[in-house]
Amino acid sequence: MNRRVQAVVAWGSRLGLEYTRTRASLAAGGLAYFVALSLAPAALAFGTLAGLVLDPADVREALERIAERAPGTVENVQPMIDALVATIEGASATAFTVTTLVSVVIAIYASSKVVLGVRMAMNTVFGVEETRSGLIERGIATVITLIGLIAAVGLVILLTLLPRVLEWLGLSRVPLTTGNWVIDWLIAFVLVFLVVRWVLHHAPNQSRRVAWTSRGAWAGAAGIAAATIGVGIYTRFSTSLSAAVLVFGTAVVILLWLYLCFVALMWGAIIEADDQRAAEAVRTRTSAADLPPVP
């Protein structure tokens, strides 16, 4: 029993040292800042792309449908959501001109900084040496950002057209959610886990397979879920944070939530990297034991 406790303490101490060495807290803060900073440019790019195929009213309707069907409540960040929706509506109602194209390029560039930051943070945690040039990394981040924006626009188009198709088929009352908040949260948690596992696998330059039983992926997803629930409860009952929201706006809530989510992601990456190093050490010892003795 003492050995097991000592092993757990040693493991926690090792993870703590890695958290300090990789400056994970600073990385989480920087990523949270850049995500918050890129929200408006990303909304502009999203609205411009969506405006090519949808009316502004359709865009708002689809986004409100997403917010309504999200598990939990979004009252605490409703002003921020309204501001982003207004930005998207304004962009989608604008003619696609050279000025709009330049704005989209700037928005994609700003949003790609977040992708680049995540890749750099994961490389640091997993001890991966930067082998690509900065220009190539920025190009990859830009492509990923553009794919993400196109996927988001595709989701909005689907949510806009799907109800019409279901109504045409006589299935307008088909529910898109279970109606049970526990099951909805469980589904959301599984989706978060899939995203965290994907990031841990693909974000580092030299990716390694992340198992479905990965402690790091599960810990990261659990941390993000806890941060989401915790920030919601804290903002509801904290008078000090409510006063800060009145003064500085809902941006303070967004920053707090993003910071805690990125801290959880960094901890998940640290746990996964430690497990990978431990597994590599075991394989090395096994291979050394299988070698024939030197005569």
Short mmCIF file of the C-alpha atoms (twelve columns), coordinates in Angstrom:
data_MODEL
# 
_entry.id   MODEL 
# 
loop_
_atom_site.group_PDB 
_atom_site.id 
_atom_site.type_symbol 
_atom_site.label_atom_id 
_atom_site.label_alt_id 
_atom_site.label_comp_id 
_atom_site.label_asym_id 
_atom_site.label_seq_id 
_atom_site.Cartn_x 
_atom_site.Cartn_y 
_atom_site.Cartn_z 
_atom_site.pdbx_PDB_model_num 
ATOM 1   C CA . MET A 1   0.000   0.000   0.000   1 
ATOM 2   C CA . ASN A 2   2.820   2.409   0.872   1 
ATOM 3   C CA . ARG A 3   4.507   1.679   -2.429  1 
ATOM 4   C CA . ARG A 4   1.304   2.443   -4.293  1 
ATOM 5   C CA . VAL A 5   0.866   5.741   -2.455  1 
ATOM 6   C CA . GLN A 6   4.507   6.624   -3.083  1 
ATOM 7   C CA . ALA A 7   4.092   5.818   -6.759  1 
ATOM 8   C CA . VAL A 8   1.025   8.072   -6.998  1 
ATOM 9   C CA . VAL A 9   2.840   10.892  -5.182  1 
ATOM 10  C CA . ALA A 10  5.871   10.498  -7.439  1 
ATOM 11  C CA . TRP A 11  3.639   10.516  -10.509 1 
ATOM 12  C CA . GLY A 12  1.867   13.683  -9.375  1 
ATOM 13  C CA . SER A 13  5.182   15.357  -8.569  1 
ATOM 14  C CA . ARG A 14  6.539   14.428  -12.002 1 
ATOM 15  C CA . LEU A 15  3.469   15.855  -13.704 1 
ATOM 16  C CA . GLY A 16  3.749   19.040  -11.653 1 
ATOM 17  C CA . LEU A 17  7.356   19.495  -12.719 1 
ATOM 18  C CA . GLU A 18  6.353   19.004  -16.355 1 
ATOM 19  C CA . TYR A 19  3.564   21.548  -15.959 1 
ATOM 20  C CA . THR A 20  6.122   24.054  -14.667 1 
ATOM 21  C CA . ARG A 21  8.801   23.167  -17.238 1 
ATOM 22  C CA . THR A 22  6.481   23.556  -20.213 1 
ATOM 23  C CA . ARG A 23  4.989   26.781  -18.799 1 
ATOM 24  C CA . ALA A 24  1.581   25.318  -19.477 1 
ATOM 25  C CA . SER A 25  -0.230  28.017  -17.501 1 
ATOM 26  C CA . LEU A 26  1.303   30.776  -19.627 1 
ATOM 27  C CA . ALA A 27  0.530   28.821  -22.791 1 
ATOM 28  C CA . ALA A 28  -3.105  28.386  -21.688 1 
ATOM 29  C CA . GLY A 29  -3.391  32.102  -20.955 1 
ATOM 30  C CA . GLY A 30  -1.909  33.052  -24.324 1 
ATOM 31  C CA . LEU A 31  -4.186  30.669  -26.194 1 
ATOM 32  C CA . ALA A 32  -7.249  31.952  -24.328 1 
ATOM 33  C CA . TYR A 33  -6.303  35.531  -25.221 1 
ATOM 34  C CA . PHE A 34  -5.788  34.781  -28.910 1 
ATOM 35  C CA . VAL A 35  -9.042  32.809  -29.123 1 
ATOM 36  C CA . ALA A 36  -10.954 35.716  -27.579 1 
ATOM 37  C CA . LEU A 37  -9.115  38.131  -29.875 1 
ATOM 38  C CA . SER A 38  -9.949  36.102  -32.978 1 
ATOM 39  C CA . LEU A 39  -13.657 35.672  -32.199 1 
ATOM 40  C CA . ALA A 40  -14.725 38.826  -34.043 1 
ATOM 41  C CA . PRO A 41  -12.500 38.217  -37.123 1 
ATOM 42  C CA . ALA A 42  -13.616 34.590  -37.221 1 
ATOM 43  C CA . ALA A 43  -17.244 35.685  -36.994 1 
ATOM 44  C CA . LEU A 44  -16.619 38.089  -39.877 1 
ATOM 45  C CA . ALA A 45  -15.100 35.354  -42.034 1 
ATOM 46  C CA . PHE A 46  -17.843 32.928  -41.039 1 
ATOM 47  C CA . GLY A 47  -20.569 35.423  -41.897 1 
ATOM 48  C CA . THR A 48  -18.997 36.269  -45.244 1 
ATOM 49  C CA . LEU A 49  -18.736 32.611  -46.269 1 
ATOM 50  C CA . ALA A 50  -22.241 31.837  -45.002 1 
ATOM 51  C CA . GLY A 51  -23.612 34.880  -46.830 1 
ATOM 52  C CA . LEU A 52  -22.636 33.299  -50.151 1 
ATOM 53  C CA . VAL A 53  -25.405 30.709  -49.800 1 
ATOM 54  C CA . LEU A 54  -27.694 31.889  -46.954 1 
ATOM 55  C CA . ASP A 55  -29.686 34.968  -46.059 1 
ATOM 56  C CA . PRO A 56  -28.809 36.794  -42.805 1 
ATOM 57  C CA . ALA A 57  -32.125 35.652  -41.303 1 
ATOM 58  C CA . ASP A 58  -31.256 32.025  -42.064 1 
ATOM 59  C CA . VAL A 59  -27.853 32.475  -40.428 1 
ATOM 60  C CA . ARG A 60  -29.379 33.870  -37.228 1 
ATOM 61  C CA . GLU A 61  -32.052 31.157  -37.150 1 
ATOM 62  C CA . ALA A 62  -29.467 28.377  -37.484 1 
ATOM 63  C CA . LEU A 63  -27.192 29.855  -34.812 1 
ATOM 64  C CA . GLU A 64  -30.100 30.330  -32.411 1 
ATOM 65  C CA . ARG A 65  -31.093 26.717  -33.027 1 
ATOM 66  C CA . ILE A 66  -27.587 25.607  -32.030 1 
ATOM 67  C CA . ALA A 67  -27.725 27.718  -28.852 1 
ATOM 68  C CA . GLU A 68  -31.175 26.409  -27.929 1 
ATOM 69  C CA . ARG A 69  -30.142 22.781  -28.294 1 
ATOM 70  C CA . ALA A 70  -26.858 23.127  -26.448 1 
ATOM 71  C CA . PRO A 71  -26.909 21.349  -23.070 1 
ATOM 72  C CA . GLY A 72  -27.078 23.719  -20.143 1 
ATOM 73  C CA . THR A 73  -27.757 27.433  -20.330 1 
ATOM 74  C CA . VAL A 74  -25.970 30.259  -22.115 1 
ATOM 75  C CA . GLU A 75  -27.516 33.230  -20.331 1 
ATOM 76  C CA . ASN A 76  -24.194 34.329  -18.858 1 
ATOM 77  C CA . VAL A 77  -22.615 34.891  -22.279 1 
ATOM 78  C CA . GLN A 78  -25.748 35.899  -24.172 1 
ATOM 79  C CA . PRO A 79  -24.515 39.478  -24.849 1 
ATOM 80  C CA . MET A 80  -21.330 38.084  -26.403 1 
ATOM 81  C CA . ILE A 81  -23.353 35.651  -28.507 1 
ATOM 82  C CA . ASP A 82  -25.650 38.469  -29.652 1 
ATOM 83  C CA . ALA A 83  -22.645 40.592  -30.634 1 
ATOM 84  C CA . LEU A 84  -21.105 37.734  -32.630 1 
ATOM 85  C CA . VAL A 85  -24.418 36.959  -34.317 1 
ATOM 86  C CA . ALA A 86  -24.774 40.644  -35.241 1 
ATOM 87  C CA . THR A 87  -21.267 40.566  -36.741 1 
ATOM 88  C CA . ILE A 88  -22.102 37.426  -38.699 1 
ATOM 89  C CA . GLU A 89  -25.389 38.917  -39.884 1 
ATOM 90  C CA . GLY A 90  -23.686 42.109  -41.010 1 
ATOM 91  C CA . ALA A 91  -21.000 40.196  -42.884 1 
ATOM 92  C CA . SER A 92  -23.488 37.847  -44.530 1 
ATOM 93  C CA . ALA A 93  -25.580 40.786  -45.704 1 
ATOM 94  C CA . THR A 94  -22.595 42.516  -47.340 1 
ATOM 95  C CA . ALA A 95  -21.779 42.072  -50.997 1 
ATOM 96  C CA . PHE A 96  -18.659 40.036  -51.642 1 
ATOM 97  C CA . THR A 97  -16.213 42.762  -52.662 1 
ATOM 98  C CA . VAL A 98  -12.434 43.136  -52.648 1 
ATOM 99  C CA . THR A 99  -12.693 44.789  -49.215 1 
ATOM 100 C CA . THR A 100 -14.681 41.816  -47.932 1 
ATOM 101 C CA . LEU A 101 -12.102 39.420  -49.351 1 
ATOM 102 C CA . VAL A 102 -9.295  41.301  -47.591 1 
ATOM 103 C CA . SER A 103 -11.279 41.193  -44.340 1 
ATOM 104 C CA . VAL A 104 -11.730 37.432  -44.691 1 
ATOM 105 C CA . VAL A 105 -7.993  36.952  -45.283 1 
ATOM 106 C CA . ILE A 106 -7.194  38.986  -42.165 1 
ATOM 107 C CA . ALA A 107 -9.759  37.020  -40.167 1 
ATOM 108 C CA . ILE A 108 -8.354  33.678  -41.281 1 
ATOM 109 C CA . TYR A 109 -4.831  34.864  -40.477 1 
ATOM 110 C CA . ALA A 110 -5.851  35.950  -36.965 1 
ATOM 111 C CA . SER A 111 -7.717  32.694  -36.308 1 
ATOM 112 C CA . SER A 112 -4.815  30.603  -37.623 1 
ATOM 113 C CA . LYS A 113 -2.656  32.043  -34.840 1 
ATOM 114 C CA . VAL A 114 -4.692  29.967  -32.403 1 
ATOM 115 C CA . VAL A 115 -4.066  26.781  -34.381 1 
ATOM 116 C CA . LEU A 116 -0.363  27.599  -34.569 1 
ATOM 117 C CA . GLY A 117 -0.270  28.270  -30.827 1 
ATOM 118 C CA . VAL A 118 -1.882  24.921  -30.032 1 
ATOM 119 C CA . ARG A 119 0.626   23.105  -32.249 1 
ATOM 120 C CA . MET A 120 3.575   24.869  -30.597 1 
ATOM 121 C CA . ALA A 121 2.230   24.115  -27.108 1 
ATOM 122 C CA . MET A 122 1.723   20.436  -27.948 1 
ATOM 123 C CA . ASN A 123 5.233   20.211  -29.438 1 
ATOM 124 C CA . THR A 124 6.661   21.596  -26.194 1 
ATOM 125 C CA . VAL A 125 4.708   19.189  -24.001 1 
ATOM 126 C CA . PHE A 126 5.520   16.113  -26.094 1 
ATOM 127 C CA . GLY A 127 9.149   17.146  -26.520 1 
ATOM 128 C CA . VAL A 128 8.891   17.314  -30.307 1 
ATOM 129 C CA . GLU A 129 11.569  19.295  -32.070 1 
ATOM 130 C CA . GLU A 130 10.324  21.916  -34.526 1 
ATOM 131 C CA . THR A 131 11.473  20.523  -37.889 1 
ATOM 132 C CA . ARG A 132 9.268   22.601  -40.173 1 
ATOM 133 C CA . SER A 133 9.936   26.214  -41.039 1 
ATOM 134 C CA . GLY A 134 7.761   28.932  -39.590 1 
ATOM 135 C CA . LEU A 135 6.233   29.650  -43.006 1 
ATOM 136 C CA . ILE A 136 5.165   26.014  -43.463 1 
ATOM 137 C CA . GLU A 137 3.667   25.919  -39.949 1 
ATOM 138 C CA . ARG A 138 1.691   29.086  -40.632 1 
ATOM 139 C CA . GLY A 139 0.506   27.653  -43.935 1 
ATOM 140 C CA . ILE A 140 -0.705  24.474  -42.224 1 
ATOM 141 C CA . ALA A 141 -2.452  26.508  -39.521 1 
ATOM 142 C CA . THR A 142 -4.143  28.665  -42.170 1 
ATOM 143 C CA . VAL A 143 -5.372  25.627  -44.099 1 
ATOM 144 C CA . ILE A 144 -6.740  24.024  -40.915 1 
ATOM 145 C CA . THR A 145 -8.499  27.279  -40.003 1 
ATOM 146 C CA . LEU A 146 -10.048 27.569  -43.456 1 
ATOM 147 C CA . ILE A 147 -11.257 23.958  -43.307 1 
ATOM 148 C CA . GLY A 148 -12.763 24.626  -39.873 1 
ATOM 149 C CA . LEU A 149 -14.599 27.707  -41.130 1 
ATOM 150 C CA . ILE A 150 -15.957 25.835  -44.153 1 
ATOM 151 C CA . ALA A 151 -17.069 22.973  -41.883 1 
ATOM 152 C CA . ALA A 152 -18.827 25.445  -39.559 1 
ATOM 153 C CA . VAL A 153 -20.604 27.045  -42.510 1 
ATOM 154 C CA . GLY A 154 -21.592 23.585  -43.723 1 
ATOM 155 C CA . LEU A 155 -23.083 22.821  -40.304 1 
ATOM 156 C CA . VAL A 156 -25.160 26.004  -40.407 1 
ATOM 157 C CA . ILE A 157 -26.349 25.187  -43.923 1 
ATOM 158 C CA . LEU A 158 -27.304 21.692  -42.752 1 
ATOM 159 C CA . LEU A 159 -29.213 23.056  -39.769 1 
ATOM 160 C CA . THR A 160 -30.979 25.470  -42.096 1 
ATOM 161 C CA . LEU A 161 -31.959 22.926  -44.736 1 
ATOM 162 C CA . LEU A 162 -32.574 19.870  -42.515 1 
ATOM 163 C CA . PRO A 163 -35.789 21.182  -40.888 1 
ATOM 164 C CA . ARG A 164 -37.159 22.025  -44.328 1 
ATOM 165 C CA . VAL A 165 -36.315 18.552  -45.643 1 
ATOM 166 C CA . LEU A 166 -37.870 16.906  -42.578 1 
ATOM 167 C CA . GLU A 167 -40.994 19.038  -42.995 1 
ATOM 168 C CA . TRP A 168 -41.182 18.042  -46.652 1 
ATOM 169 C CA . LEU A 169 -40.973 14.382  -45.573 1 
ATOM 170 C CA . GLY A 170 -43.646 14.902  -42.931 1 
ATOM 171 C CA . LEU A 171 -41.156 14.482  -40.085 1 
ATOM 172 C CA . SER A 172 -41.107 18.039  -38.782 1 
ATOM 173 C CA . ARG A 173 -41.568 16.876  -35.196 1 
ATOM 174 C CA . VAL A 174 -38.509 14.627  -35.152 1 
ATOM 175 C CA . PRO A 175 -36.438 15.744  -32.119 1 
ATOM 176 C CA . LEU A 176 -32.794 16.602  -32.720 1 
ATOM 177 C CA . THR A 177 -31.899 16.117  -29.042 1 
ATOM 178 C CA . THR A 178 -32.919 13.588  -26.399 1 
ATOM 179 C CA . GLY A 179 -34.621 16.146  -24.165 1 
ATOM 180 C CA . ASN A 180 -32.803 14.689  -21.156 1 
ATOM 181 C CA . TRP A 181 -30.114 17.074  -19.926 1 
ATOM 182 C CA . VAL A 182 -28.032 14.229  -18.454 1 
ATOM 183 C CA . ILE A 183 -27.909 12.363  -21.761 1 
ATOM 184 C CA . ASP A 184 -27.295 15.602  -23.668 1 
ATOM 185 C CA . TRP A 185 -24.364 16.464  -21.410 1 
ATOM 186 C CA . LEU A 186 -23.025 12.927  -21.820 1 
ATOM 187 C CA . ILE A 187 -23.167 13.272  -25.603 1 
ATOM 188 C CA . ALA A 188 -21.436 16.646  -25.363 1 
ATOM 189 C CA . PHE A 189 -18.746 15.120  -23.135 1 
ATOM 190 C CA . VAL A 190 -18.103 12.335  -25.655 1 
ATOM 191 C CA . LEU A 191 -17.751 14.917  -28.433 1 
ATOM 192 C CA . VAL A 192 -15.290 16.921  -26.307 1 
ATOM 193 C CA . PHE A 193 -13.306 13.742  -25.641 1 
ATOM 194 C CA . LEU A 194 -13.087 13.030  -29.371 1 
ATOM 195 C CA . VAL A 195 -11.821 16.562  -30.010 1 
ATOM 196 C CA . VAL A 196 -9.233  16.362  -27.204 1 
ATOM 197 C CA . ARG A 197 -8.015  12.960  -28.403 1 
ATOM 198 C CA . TRP A 198 -7.746  14.291  -31.960 1 
ATOM 199 C CA . VAL A 199 -5.724  17.305  -30.791 1 
ATOM 200 C CA . LEU A 200 -3.354  15.160  -28.715 1 
ATOM 201 C CA . HIS A 201 -2.808  12.877  -31.691 1 
ATOM 202 C CA . HIS A 202 -2.553  15.359  -34.566 1 
ATOM 203 C CA . ALA A 203 -1.347  18.649  -33.056 1 
ATOM 204 C CA . PRO A 204 2.311   17.644  -32.424 1 
ATOM 205 C CA . ASN A 205 4.520   17.563  -35.504 1 
ATOM 206 C CA . GLN A 206 5.523   13.958  -34.805 1 
ATOM 207 C CA . SER A 207 2.197   12.494  -33.771 1 
ATOM 208 C CA . ARG A 208 1.827   9.180   -31.998 1 
ATOM 209 C CA . ARG A 209 -1.271  7.079   -31.624 1 
ATOM 210 C CA . VAL A 210 -3.471  8.103   -28.693 1 
ATOM 211 C CA . ALA A 211 -5.408  5.132   -27.315 1 
ATOM 212 C CA . TRP A 212 -9.122  5.294   -26.628 1 
ATOM 213 C CA . THR A 213 -8.284  4.533   -23.005 1 
ATOM 214 C CA . SER A 214 -5.802  7.407   -22.845 1 
ATOM 215 C CA . ARG A 215 -5.762  8.888   -19.357 1 
ATOM 216 C CA . GLY A 216 -4.648  12.201  -20.808 1 
ATOM 217 C CA . ALA A 217 -7.544  12.455  -23.255 1 
ATOM 218 C CA . TRP A 218 -10.115 11.504  -20.632 1 
ATOM 219 C CA . ALA A 219 -8.561  13.873  -18.079 1 
ATOM 220 C CA . GLY A 220 -8.533  16.741  -20.581 1 
ATOM 221 C CA . ALA A 221 -12.175 16.166  -21.532 1 
ATOM 222 C CA . ALA A 222 -13.202 15.896  -17.875 1 
ATOM 223 C CA . GLY A 223 -11.331 19.110  -17.085 1 
ATOM 224 C CA . ILE A 224 -13.051 21.000  -19.910 1 
ATOM 225 C CA . ALA A 225 -16.455 19.721  -18.772 1 
ATOM 226 C CA . ALA A 226 -15.688 20.697  -15.174 1 
ATOM 227 C CA . ALA A 227 -14.511 24.147  -16.284 1 
ATOM 228 C CA . THR A 228 -17.705 24.678  -18.296 1 
ATOM 229 C CA . ILE A 229 -19.972 23.644  -15.429 1 
ATOM 230 C CA . GLY A 230 -17.874 25.420  -12.815 1 
ATOM 231 C CA . VAL A 231 -17.732 28.741  -14.655 1 
ATOM 232 C CA . GLY A 232 -21.486 28.600  -15.227 1 
ATOM 233 C CA . ILE A 233 -22.153 28.013  -11.523 1 
ATOM 234 C CA . TYR A 234 -19.578 30.606  -10.444 1 
ATOM 235 C CA . THR A 235 -20.931 33.337  -12.698 1 
ATOM 236 C CA . ARG A 236 -24.455 32.622  -11.497 1 
ATOM 237 C CA . PHE A 237 -23.685 32.910  -7.775  1 
ATOM 238 C CA . SER A 238 -20.585 35.117  -7.606  1 
ATOM 239 C CA . THR A 239 -21.410 38.753  -6.887  1 
ATOM 240 C CA . SER A 240 -17.796 39.846  -7.490  1 
ATOM 241 C CA . LEU A 241 -17.682 38.310  -10.966 1 
ATOM 242 C CA . SER A 242 -21.135 39.688  -11.729 1 
ATOM 243 C CA . ALA A 243 -19.836 43.153  -10.869 1 
ATOM 244 C CA . ALA A 244 -16.804 42.562  -13.125 1 
ATOM 245 C CA . VAL A 245 -19.126 41.518  -15.947 1 
ATOM 246 C CA . LEU A 246 -21.099 44.738  -15.546 1 
ATOM 247 C CA . VAL A 247 -17.896 46.783  -15.789 1 
ATOM 248 C CA . PHE A 248 -15.870 44.868  -18.385 1 
ATOM 249 C CA . GLY A 249 -18.597 42.946  -20.190 1 
ATOM 250 C CA . THR A 250 -18.943 39.210  -20.792 1 
ATOM 251 C CA . ALA A 251 -15.426 39.087  -22.262 1 
ATOM 252 C CA . VAL A 252 -14.123 38.407  -18.736 1 
ATOM 253 C CA . VAL A 253 -16.317 35.287  -18.521 1 
ATOM 254 C CA . ILE A 254 -15.190 34.115  -21.955 1 
ATOM 255 C CA . LEU A 255 -11.524 34.600  -21.038 1 
ATOM 256 C CA . LEU A 256 -11.926 32.777  -17.727 1 
ATOM 257 C CA . TRP A 257 -13.696 29.846  -19.365 1 
ATOM 258 C CA . LEU A 258 -11.198 29.622  -22.233 1 
ATOM 259 C CA . TYR A 259 -8.242  29.787  -19.855 1 
ATOM 260 C CA . LEU A 260 -9.565  26.938  -17.700 1 
ATOM 261 C CA . CYS A 261 -10.371 24.852  -20.789 1 
ATOM 262 C CA . PHE A 262 -6.849  25.289  -22.161 1 
ATOM 263 C CA . VAL A 263 -5.366  24.490  -18.737 1 
ATOM 264 C CA . ALA A 264 -7.354  21.232  -18.806 1 
ATOM 265 C CA . LEU A 265 -6.130  20.521  -22.328 1 
ATOM 266 C CA . MET A 266 -2.513  21.149  -21.290 1 
ATOM 267 C CA . TRP A 267 -2.865  18.824  -18.293 1 
ATOM 268 C CA . GLY A 268 -4.310  16.155  -20.567 1 
ATOM 269 C CA . ALA A 269 -1.351  16.558  -22.927 1 
ATOM 270 C CA . ILE A 270 1.126   16.353  -20.028 1 
ATOM 271 C CA . ILE A 271 -0.477  13.153  -18.724 1 
ATOM 272 C CA . GLU A 272 -0.509  11.594  -22.208 1 
ATOM 273 C CA . ALA A 273 3.117   12.588  -22.863 1 
ATOM 274 C CA . ASP A 274 4.184   11.080  -19.532 1 
ATOM 275 C CA . ASP A 275 2.363   7.837   -20.315 1 
ATOM 276 C CA . GLN A 276 3.982   7.691   -23.757 1 
ATOM 277 C CA . ARG A 277 7.437   8.177   -22.250 1 
ATOM 278 C CA . ALA A 278 6.749   5.465   -19.663 1 
ATOM 279 C CA . ALA A 279 5.567   3.064   -22.363 1 
ATOM 280 C CA . GLU A 280 8.660   3.846   -24.451 1 
ATOM 281 C CA . ALA A 281 10.901  3.144   -21.458 1 
ATOM 282 C CA . VAL A 282 9.210   -0.226  -20.925 1 
ATOM 283 C CA . ARG A 283 9.669   -1.134  -24.599 1 
ATOM 284 C CA . THR A 284 13.331  -0.141  -24.430 1 
ATOM 285 C CA . ARG A 285 13.963  -2.313  -21.355 1 
ATOM 286 C CA . THR A 286 12.114  -5.233  -22.961 1 
ATOM 287 C CA . SER A 287 14.149  -4.938  -26.137 1 
ATOM 288 C CA . ALA A 288 17.375  -4.788  -24.155 1 
ATOM 289 C CA . ALA A 289 16.370  -7.901  -22.204 1 
ATOM 290 C CA . ASP A 290 15.639  -9.810  -25.424 1 
ATOM 291 C CA . LEU A 291 19.118  -9.147  -26.846 1 
ATOM 292 C CA . PRO A 292 21.486  -12.115 -26.746 1 
ATOM 293 C CA . PRO A 293 24.247  -11.873 -24.121 1 
ATOM 294 C CA . VAL A 294 27.560  -10.486 -25.268 1 
ATOM 295 C CA . PRO A 295 30.170  -13.301 -25.372 1 
# 
